[in-house]
Amino acid sequence: MAGRILANLIVMGSGVLLKAASQAYKQAIINGTKAGVTAEQAAKQAGAAAGRGATMTVEEARQILGIDAGASNEQVLQRFRHLWEVNEKHGSFYILSKVYRAMEAIEPEVAEMARADYVQSRIREHQEKKGGVPKDE
């Protein structure tokens, strides 16, 4: 008998919670449309607030790593390694994860800088071998 009552309470309680959550979501959509926010934007913001899909901006990554926009590849990697080693030794997992996420966010920019550096070095090598600027073929 007690098991049946407990099961009914659980089912009814979960139904009440589900209904309240769906009504709150509907109201949030209504409020958002009044403020000029679409349903897709509201869902994206709700997902980001819950920690799903939240990404770090490149500017935030620069702040965490302590570098400016004109930092070289080597400076970025050196700063990352330094912050990683310091926080790995002293056990701050939160900061360690922030440093890792910062590097993850800035990685495409670093890769692009590395590619540009490589292309520039190849052009310089070619110019030194040929004694001038390479011609388009």
Disulfide bonds with the S-S distance in Angstrom:
none
